[in-house]
Amino acid sequence: MNHMHDRPGASATAAGRRLVDLPARFGARGAFAGDAALALAAAVATFTLFAIMIRLAPTDPAIELTAAEGGAVTAIACGQALLLCLRRLRPALCFAAVAACQAAIVAVVPELSANGLGPVIAAYTLGGLASLRVAIALLAAGTLAVSAAAAAVSRGREDMAVVVVNHMTASALLFAVAAFVGVHVAARRRAAAAERERAAEAIRAQRALAAAAIAAERSSIARELHDVAAHHLSGMVVQAAAVERLIARDAEAAKAGAAWIRSQGKATLENLRQVVGLLRENDTDGNAPVPGVSALPALVAEARRLGDDVDFERTGEPSRLPPIADISLYRIAQQSLTNARQHAPGAKVRIRLACEGDDVALEVVNGAASRGEFAEVGRGGTGLIGMRERADLIGAEFTAGPAGEGWRVALRLTVREAERRAEDIEFETGDRT
């Protein structure tokens, strides 16, 4: 993402960033600790630079520099560099103090146009941290302070104007370029931080989608396994109890019951294989027909063979239902029968399927238990949760609750809404795959 080297001035920007970030590479952590290390390094570099410059100054006839002036200039410049320890804690104060030191250097030797690392780094930091208005005001004030010092010490001299203009131009150019680089680097850092945040947000969103998809798949698997296993196994438990009672007095009936239990076990295994095959999307395992509304009479007949007292009433012919709505209606009716068998054994159950145009209504009502106590209907288990999830999945209105001494489950579905939900599910599944 970083293309700094593709544009002019990028190498200078990178060099500036490496210089500013250098203390952190040597273990100086924290704003003040890092800036203090940078200030010390800048002071050493400034001392070396000014020592060389003062040694070379006598070779220029235009500069008259005594040893005392050279020492004073070097000391001020080193102190100026040490002020960089405040550059991030107090960037405006740091630049103002550095500019004041620069004015003092000009006041000592107006003929010498000398700038250490202090003004460059202070202006760079000011451009990156301060607001544009504050930065412009301080840069202008610093330039004026240096120019005023040059004007004050060169008053009355023939070259006063030249000295003032030289210092004003040099200071303005130095401050402006350093501050511009600071603004540019700060903007790039903000853009990089925003890009990282967008990338992190995209990753979080993708993870949330993946987690939601996994949760949806787990719920689907749980519903199918519960509906298939609970229905068949509840019947097998009831029949096993009957076989146990018949063993001593009617061996043939007990054998018939045991044979039925064996057949139900095989049917349960076949249904579980079908569910696993559908989950694996394997045509060789999952090509068995999925039960739907048309299989309700067979479901009722099976319940009657188990000894359940079930009435089934059907009015009208349903419109062509989407597969997901078709199997959901069947599973809800199947689970309602299972719940009635488990919680209200021996109770009469009435199933009513009403179809009118695009509306399909399913109602399953059972009375109070005729054998043993009626279980507390106020507590819904995983079966009730699965029914609600199936209804929500196809956009149906679902209600379940006490009805007199019994329990009532009702579902109303509009075919158009079910078709729309089915299209949405296919679209989301396609996106995930």
N, C-alpha and C positions, 0 to 999 in steps of 0.2 A: 504494500500500500504506500510505502514511502518512495516518492520519486524526486527527492530533493536534488539528486545529481543530474536530473534531466533539464534543469533550468539554470540560467545564469545566476551567479551569486550563491548557488546552493552549497558549493564547497566552503565558501566563507562562513555561511550560516552553520554548517556542520562543524567547522573548526571552532566557532564561538560556543556552540553547545558542548563540545568536548572539553573546552577550557573551563566552562562554568561547572560542568558535572565532574571534573577531575577529582575534587576532594572526596567524593563518595566512593571512588575506586580505591582509596587508601584507608577506608574504615571510618571516615568522619561522617557520622550519621546525624540527622536532624538539621534543621535550617541553620541555627546559630553555629553549631559545631562545624558544619560544612563550609559556611561562609567565613568563619574564623580561619579555617585552614586555607581557604582560597585567598583571604586577605594577607595571610602570612606569606604565601607563595608569591602573591603580586608585589608585596613589599620587597622581597628579596630580588625579584626580577627588576623592579623599579630602581632599586639601589644600584644594581649592576648597570642598567641602562644609563642612569644619570652619571655614574662614575666614568663611563666611557665617553659620554657627551661632554662632561666638564674637562676631561683630558684633551679632547679634540677642540674645545672652544678656542684656546689661544691661537689656533691656526687660522681662525677667521678674524680679519682685522676689524670687522664691524662689531664684534662682541668684546666688551671689556669686562672680564669676570675675575674677581679676586677669589682667593681661597676661602675667605669667610662667606662670600656670596654663594660660592659653589657648595659649601657645606650646608648653608641655610636652605638653598633650593633642594638639595638632596634630602635633607631631613623633612622638609614640608611634603615633598613628593612621597616619601616612605610613609609618613603619617596619613597622607591622603589615601594610600593603598590600604593601610590598616583599617580605615573607616568602612571598608567593604564588608566587615563583619556584620554590619547593620543592613545590608542591601535588601534582604528579604523581610526582615522584621520591620524596618522603617525605611522603605525605598525612597520616599520623598525627602525625609531628613537626611538620609545617606547622600543623595545626589546634591542637596543644598550644601552640605558640609564639604563634599568633594569639590564643588564649584567654588566655594569660598577658599579652599586651599589652592585651587588653580589661580584664582585672582591674587593670592598672596605670592605665588611663584612669579607671576607677571610683575607684581609690584617690586619684587627684589631685583629681577633682571628683565626689564621690558624688552631688551634686544633679543632675548632668548625665547624662541617659540618651542617650549618643551612640554610634552604631555606624556604622563606615565600610563599604566594600565588602569588606574583608579577611575579617571573620567570615562574611559571606554566602557568598563564593566558597569559603572553606576548608571550611565545613560541607557545601556542595554537592558538592565534590570528595570529601570523606570518605565521604559517603553513596554515591557512585557507584563508588569504588574499594575501600574497606575492607569487611571482612566485617560482617555485621549486629551480631554480638556486640561487635566492636572499636568500631564506630561508636557504638553505644549507650553503651558504657563511656566513650569519650572525650567524647561530648556531655554526659553526666551530669557528668563531671569538670570540663569547661569551665564548665558552669552553676554548679557548686559553687564553683569558683575565683572567679568573678565575685561570687557571693553572699558568699563569705568576705571578699573585699576590701571590699565594701560594708558588711558587718557590722563589720569591723575599724576603718574610718575613721569610722563613725557611732556607735561605742559611747558610751553615756552620753547620747545625744541622745534627745529625746522622740519624734522621728519615725523612730527607728532601724528599727523593724519595717516601717514603710511603705517606707523606702528599700531595705531588704533584699528585701522582697517584690516591689517594682517591678523591681529589677534581675534578680532570679531569674526572674520571669515573662517579662520582655522577652528575656532571654538564652535561656531554655528555648524560648520560642516561635520566636525567630529561628533558633536552631540546628536545631530540629526541622523547621521548614518547609523550610529550605534543604537539609537532609539528605534529606528526603522527596523533594524535587524531583530531587536527585541520584540517588537510588535509582530513581525513576521513569524518568528519562532513560537511565540505564545499562541498565535492563531493556528499554526500547524499542530501544536500540542493539543489545543482544544478540539480541533477537527479529528485528530487521532483518538482522543478520549471518547468523543461522540461516536466515532466509528466502532471503537471497541464496545461501547455500551450497546449500540445497535446490534452488533454481532452477538453479544451476550444475551440480549433480549430475544433475538431470533433463536438462539440455542435453547433458551428457557421455554419459548413458545413451542419449539419442536419437541422438546422433552415432555411438555404438558400434553401435546397432542398424542405422543406415543404412549404416555401413561393412560390417557383417556381411552385410547384404542385398546390397550391391554385390559383395562378395567371392563370395557364393553365386551371384549371377547370372553373374559372370565365369567361375567354375568351370564352371557349366552350359554356357555358350557354348563354353568351351575344350574340354569333353568332346565336345559334339556336333560341333564343327568337326573335331576330331582324329579322332573315330571315323569320320565320313563321309568326310573327305578322305583319311586315311591308308589306309583299306581300299581304296578305289577306285584311288588313285594307286599304291599298292604293286603292285596287279595290272597297272596300265598299264606300270609300269617293267619288270616281268617280261616282259610281252608284247612291249614295245618291244625288249628284248634278243633275244627270239626272232625278231622281224621282221628285226632287223639281221643275224642269222645266215642267215636264209632268203632274203634279197634276191638273192644271187648264184646260188643253186642251185634255188630253188622260188619263182618270182615269184608264182604264184597263191596259195600259202600265205602269202606275205608280204603280199599284198593283203588276204587275209582277216584276217590279224592286224592290219593297219592299220585295217581297217574296224571290227574289235572295239575297238581303242583309241579310235577316234572315238566309237563308241557308249558306251563307258565314260566318256569325257569328257562326253558329253551327260548321262549318268546322274549323274555327279558334280555337274554344274551344277544339275540338277533337285533333287538332295538338298540342295545348299547353299541353293537357293531355298526349299525347304521349311523348313530350319532357320531361315533369316532370317524367313520368314513367321510361323513359330511364335513367334519372339522378338518380332516386332512385333505379334503377336495380330491379324493381318490375315486375315480369312476368305478374301479373294480370292487371297492368296499362300500361306497355310498350311493349306489344306483337304485336302492330300494325306494318305493314310493313313499312320500312323506304324508302322514295322515292329515285330513282336513275336515271341513264341515260335513262332507259326504260320508265320512266314517263315523259320525255320531251314532247312527242306529247300531252299528256293530259294537261301539263302546257301551251302549246301553244294554245290548244283549249279553255282553260279557259280564257286566255288573249284575244282571239278573241271575246268571248262572252261579255267581258267587253268593246268591241269596239276598242281594240288595233289592229293596222295594222301590223301583224306579219307574216313573212315568215320563214319557217323551212326547212332546207336542211340537209340531212344526207347521208354520203357516207361511205361505208364499215361497217363492224361489229366489235365492240370493243372486245378485249380480255376480259376474265373474270377479272373484276376490284375488288380490295379489297373493302369491304363495306365503309370504310372511304373515299376512292377516289370516289366511285360511288355517295355517297351522296354529296360530295364536289362539283363535277361537276354539279349536279342538283341544289344545293343551289346557286352556282355562276350564273348559267343561270337564276334562279328565281330572284335573287337580281338585275341582269342586267335589266330584264324586269320591276321590281319595280322602279328602278332608272329612266328608260326611261319614265315610266308613270308619275312619280312625276316631273321630270325636263324637259321633252320634250313631253308634252301631245299632242297626235295626230300624232307624228312622226312615220314614217315607221321604223320597227325593223326587222333586218335580223339575224336569228340564224343559224349558220352552225356548224355541228358536223362531223368531219372527222376522220375516224379510218383507220389506215394502220399498220398492224402488231402489234407491241407493242406500237405504238405511237397513242395518242388520242389528237386531237386539237379541242378546242371549241372557237368559235368567235361569239360575239354579237355586232352588229353595229346598231346604231340608227341615224336618221337624225335630222335636226333641228325641233323645235316645230312648229306645224301648228296651234296650238291654244295658243295664249298668247306668252309671251317672253320666249326664251330658257334660262334656268337657267345657271349661271356661272359654267362651267364644271371643272374649275381649282381647285375647292374646293371639296375634297373628304370627305364625312361624315363617319358615323360609318359603313354604308353599304360597302363602298370601303375598309375600314380597315378590315372588316370581310372577304371580298373576298381575300384580300392579305394573311390574316392569314390562311385561308383554303388552299390556294395554297402552302404556305410555309409548312403547315402540311403534305402534300402529296408529297413534292419535285417537284412541277410543276413550269414551267416558266410562270410568270404572268405579263401582261402589261395592262395598262388602261390609256387612254388619249384621247385628241381631235382627231377627224378624219374629216377633212373638217369643216363643220358647225355642225357636230354631235359629237358622242362619241363612242369609240371602246373599248371593253374588249376582251382580247385574253388570252387563256391558253393552254399550251402544256404540255402533261404528258407522261412519259414513264412508262409503267405498271410495269416493274421490279423495278424501283425506288419507285413507290407507294407501292409495296409489301414489299420492304425493310423498308420503313418508317412505314408501318403498324406493322411490326414485332417489330421495335424499340419501338413504342408506347405501344404495348402489354407488352413488357418486362419492360418498365418504370412503367406502371400501376401496373404490378405484383409486382415490387419492392416496390411501395408505399403502396400496400395493405398488 
